[in-house]
């Protein structure tokens, strides 16, 4: 479910599991059906492509608390379809489920049917810890913050969750995101340890595997137009599309203005071109990150972890414009690593981002940090394989347990 950064890691994990000889079925966002079918894996829609496009439109202008409420709405909308899909395909003693943390129907089905479940957290902020909060925030305030978040989430989610639980003969729960949504069998932390190190107060059994990078279109090339633009001049700055559609015109205007003040060319990714495109700019709706990013000077984007990892792999600095959910946390963490700077949307204007880019491009420490974390990422084990290995071990534990039960 979710966008590309949510879906591709699960495609990678599914592909790795299938290579180990298991029968794999994928359930998710119908928008990604063509990618799944190229892998030769069976796919079942939880939402249609059209529903996904509608959600993108709804999220376009959602910020902060509004975004949290909107995502809670989607969690409720997906609750019963996830639960029913698992019931329809469950084979007693032969089913293991791997699910995004917020697909709560999987947890209800697990309690009901008793199959092994692996909960996958792709966002570090979703694994609660008192250790990862800034040092200057008293721990009681951190706990209070979690309770306040739970109050907002439960107001939208707990009612429908408990209604379904009651219908399935299960007792009610409270504070859905506090502990219950984590599987007691296996929790996969889908982000690198150098991004957020493991914490001793993480829920058990958490296993950190890294970010499951996966490119089903590996080996694809740039479009002819983009390849020509890159060949015709110096390496550009890339400004990637943001969900904040209402701000796109302003985003393009100020990004282009800042690039010109820096004497840099600008490549806009995921944005429709205007009627007249200036010679020092280029627009492309989509390009493979692994091919494009090593050929550019830097990347401005919203702060999703998948995009950030792609920039780190390319060894380029990043300008983060966080908008919602995990993006502010990611922006703060990337800044601590020394590979990025950030600016809020409300302050995104040419003079400010020119200064940000100047610091990023002319700072030897930033360049060294980009190279250092690129090397660490390249040297890291394949996170998709590590996740598949953990799931294989989960299967083996369940088989061994069943063999010892009379």
N, C-alpha and C positions, 0 to 999 in steps of 0.2 A: 504494500500500500504506500501512499505518499508519492513524492516526486522521484526523479532519477536517482538522487543521492540516497534515498531510502530503498529503492527497488534493486539497484545493481548489486549491492552487497549480498542480498538474498539469492539473486541469480548465481552469484559466484559460489556461495555456500552450497546451493542445490546442485550445481554442476560438479563440485568436488565430492559431494556425497554420492552422486550417480556414478562417478568414476570408481567408487569403491564397491560397486556392484549392487547398490540398493535401488529399489524402485522408488522414484521420486515423483511427487505430484506438487505442482505449484498453484497456489491460490493467491489472487491479488488484483491489482489494478489492470483493467482491460486495455489500458493504453500501452502496456508493455507486452501484450500478447505476441506481436511479431518477433520480438527479441527472444522470448521464451521458445517459440516454435522453431527458431533457427537452431536452438540447442537440442532440439528433438525431445523436449520434455513436455508431458501433458500439462495443460494450463486450464484453470477454471476461474471465471470472473467472480470477484467479490463485489466490485463495482464496475460499471461499463466505462468505456472510453469517454462517452458523453457526460456521464456523472463526474468523471475526473476533471474534464474541461470546465464544468460548472463550478466545481470546488476551487479550481484555480482562479476563476473570476471572483468568487466570493472572498478568497484570501488576498486578492490583489491589493486592497486598501486597508487590510487589517493590521493593526499595530498593537504591541504590548498586550494589555488585558483583553482587548477585543480579539486578538489572535488566539489567546488561551481559551476563551469561551468558544470560539469557532472550532478549534480543534477538539474541544470536549464534545461539541455537537457531532463531529464526524465519528468520534469514538462510539457514541451512542448509536449512530446510524449503522455502523458496521457490526455492532455487538451480536445481533441475532443471525446475520448472514454468516459470520465466522463460525459461530456455534453450530449452526445447522449444517454447514459444509463439512465440518469435522464429523458430526454424527453420521452424515450420509456416506462418508468414505472410510470410516473407522473399521478396522479389522481387528478383532480382539486378539491381543498377544502379538500383533504384527505391526502396530502403528506407533510411530514416534512423531511428535509435532514440534516444529521449530517456528517460533512466532515472534513478531515484533511485540515489544512490551505493551503497547497500547491496544493490541487486538485482544480485548478482555474476554471475548467469547471463548478463546482457547483455554483460559484458566478455568472457566466454568465447566467446559467440556472435560478438562483433565480431572477435576474433582468428581465429576459425574461418572466417568468411564475408567479412570485410573491409568491411562497411558502415560509414558514418559514425555515430558515437555521441556524444551529448552527455550528460555526467554532470552531474547537478544536486545541489548541496549546499544544503539548506535550513537546515542548522545551521552556524553559523560555526566551531564547535569541530571540525568534520570536515575543514576545510581546514587542514592543519598549517602552523604558522609558529612560529619562535622569537621573533618580534617581538611576538606578542599575549600571551605569558605575562607575568605580573607582573614588573616590573623587578627586584625583589629576589630572584628565583629565578635562580641561575646557569644559563647556557645549557647546560652539560653535564648539569645535572640535568633540564632540559626534555627533552633528547635521551634521557636515561635513562628518563624518564617515558613517552615515546612507545614505547620498546622494551618496557617492562613491559606497557603496554596491548596492544602487538602480541603479546606472549607469551600474554596471556589470550585475545585474539581468535583467534590462530592455533591455539591448543589446541582450540578448538571448530570453527573454520571451515576452516582450511587443508587438513585431511585430505579432507573432502568436495569442496572446490574442486579439489584436485589429482587426486582420483579421477576426477572428471568430465573434467578436462583430459586426463588420460591416455587415457581412453576416446575422446576426440576428437582424439588425436594431437598434443597440445600438451605442452610441457615443464612441469615443476613450478615453483611459485613459493613464496616465503616473504614474510612481513610483508605480508599482503594489504592492510591499510589504509594502508600507508606511501606507496606510489606507484602500485602496480599497479591499484588499483580506479578510478583516475582515467583517463578516456578521453584518449588522446593527441590527439584531434581538437578537443574543446571541453569546457570545464568551466564551468558556470554557477554563480556564487555568488548564491544566492537570498536575499539580505538587504541592507539599505541600507548605503551607505558611511558614513553618519553613525552607524550602529550599530556596525559594525566596518569601518574603512577598509581599502582594498586594501593588501597587503603585498608588498614586493619579493622575498620568498622563497616566495610562493605558487607552486604548480606551474603550468607553462604547458601549454596556453593557457587561463588563467582569465579569465572576463569577468563582472564584477559587474553584475547587472541590478536588484537590489533584491528585496524580498519580493513574489512574485506574488500580490497580493490578488485574490480572485475570489469573487463572491457570485452563485451561479446562481439564488438566490431573491430577487434585487434587486426592491424594490418591495413586498415583503411587509410586513405590519403586525404589531404586537404582538397577543398574545391579548387577548380582551376583559377577562379577569380581571387580567392584568398592567397593561393600560392603565388600568383602574379604580383599581388600587392606586396607581399613579403619580399619578393625578389627585386622589386623596383626601388627599394630604399632601405633606410636603417630599420632595425628591429623596433616595432611599435610597443606602446602600452596597450593592454587589452582592458576593456571595460565591459564586464559581463552583465547580461540581463538580470534584472531584479524583479521579484514579484510585485514591487510597488509600481504598478502600471500607471497610476495617476501622476507619477513623478518622472516618467520616462523622458518626456521632452526636456524637462529641466536637467535630468541626469545627463543626457547627451550634450546639451548646450554647455553646461559647466565643465564636463569632462573634456570636451574638445577645446574649450577655452584654456583650461589648465595645461593640456598637452602642448598647445601652441606656445604658451609662455615658457614651457620647458624645452621648446624646440624639438618636440617629439611627435611622431605620428600616432594616430589613434585607430585601434581596431575595436569595433563594437560587436559583441557576440550575443546572439539570441535576440537581436532587435531588428525590426523591419527598417530598411533604408528609407530616408526621406526622399522627396521628389528629386532633390538635387544634392548629390554627395560631393563634398569638397575633395580636392586631390590628395590632401594629407590625412584622409580618413577612409575607412572601409567598413562595410556592414556585412555580417554573415549570420544567418539564423542558427547554424550549427557547424561545429568543426570538432574533430577528435582531439581531446585535450592532450593526449600523449604525443601527438604530432605537432600541434600548434604551440603549446606553452614553452617547449625548449627553444623556440625561435623568437621569443618576445622578451621585453625587458622587465615586465611586471604585470600583475593582474589585479584589477579592482573587482570585488565581488561582494555578495551579501554575507558571506561567512559560514556557509554550509560546510560541514566537515569533509565531504567528498571532494568539493572544489578546492578546499584548502590543501588536502592531501595531494591532489594533482599538481598544484603549484609548488608544493614542497618537493615533489618528485622531479619537477623541472628545475629546481634550484633558483627560483625567482622570488623577489619580494612581493608582498601583498598589501593592498589597501582594502581594509574591510569596512563595509557600510552595513552594520548589523541592523536587522529590522525586528526579528521576533524569535520566540522559542529559544533554541540553543545558540543562536547566532551571537548575542552579546557575550555569552560565556566563552565561545570559541574565539571571538575577537580578543578578549582579555588574555586568554591562554596563549594565542599566537604572538601577541605583543610581548609576553613574558619570555617566549622563546627567542625573541629578537628578530623574527622574520617578517613582521608586519607592523603597520600602524592602523588606526581606525578613526572613523568620524561618524557621528550620528547623522541620519538622514536630514534632520532639521538644519544641520550646519553644513550640508554638502553644497559648497559654492566654490568657484574657481580659485579664488585667492587662498582659501584654506587647503584645498587638496593639492594645489601647486606646492605649497610648503611641505605637505606630507610626502609627496612624491620626491621632492628634492632631497629630503632627509633619507628616504629609503634608497634612492639611486646613488647617492654620493657618500654613503656611510660604509666604511670598510667593515665595521663590526656587523652590520646588517648582511652584507654580502658573505661574510664568513659564516654567520649563523645559517644562512640559506644553504650554503654548501655542506655545513656540518649535519643539518637535519636531513638533507637530501641523501647523504651517505648513510645515515642511520636507517632511513626508510628503505633504501636499496638493499642494505645488508640484512634487513629483517626477514624472518620466515614468512612464507605465504599465509596470510591470515585466513583465507578461505580453507586451506588445508588444515590449519590448526583448529578451526571451528569444526570441520568434518571429523577430525580425529577425536575431539571432545564428544561429539555426538555418537561416534562409534563406541567410545568407552561407556557412554550412557546406555546404549543398547546392550553392550556386554554385561554391564552391572545388572540390568533388568533380567537378562536371560539367566545369569547365575543365580539371581534371587528366586526366579521362578522354579529353577531346577531343585532348589532346596526347600520349596514349599510343598507340603503334603496335599 
